[in-house]
Every structure is written in structure tokens, then in C-alpha cells.
Amino acid sequence: GVVLPILPTTPFLLVALWAFARGAPGWAERIRRHRRFGPMVRDWEERGAIPRKAKATAIVFMAGSWALLAFAAAGPIVLGATGAVLATVAVFILTRPSG
């Protein structure tokens, strides 16, 4: 996921960690000890925490995506459904502890 443009890295990293934990525990431990990703992964595993900067970035990009969709003259059903999904995800993100 790191080398794919537009797609977020986090879900790929968490799935990789989950799979490695079951099939190759040594590799899972390497991810946990990684210089860049390790602290975020450990915070998520231990407390379900998301860094404040990541929270702010996610909220800003979700709001920007919704605004772009509104600017593109999407229909009210599409805007409402998309807004509901984005708002639900935003609430989830904001209610996680900060890492």
C-alpha cells in the first residue's frame, strides 16, 4: 500500500500485521519495531489510538472530498449517502484516543 498512489497505507499495514501475527510472528515483530510505523502500530494494538496529526489529516481530506463531490454537482442522494458514511467514519476517528 505504501507505493500505491491515492490508497491509504494504514489498512494494508494493519492487515499485514494481522496476517504475519498468525503465520510469521517474527515478521509481525519486525513491523512493531519499525522506526516509522512501529510506534503507530503499537499504539493502535495497545489502546486503539490514532495520532492527532493523522486524525486531523483524515478529517480534512474527508471534508474536502465531500466538498469536491458537492462541487461536481452530485445528486442529493449521493451527497447524503456519502456525507452519512464520511460523518460516521469521522465520529469513529474522533472518538479514538490520541496517540
ABEGO torsion letter per residue (X at the ends): XAABBGBBAAAAAAAAAAAAAAABAAAAAAAAABAAAAAAAAAAAAAGBBBAAAAAAAAAAAAAAAAAAAAAGBBAAAAAAAAAAAAAAAAAAAABBBX
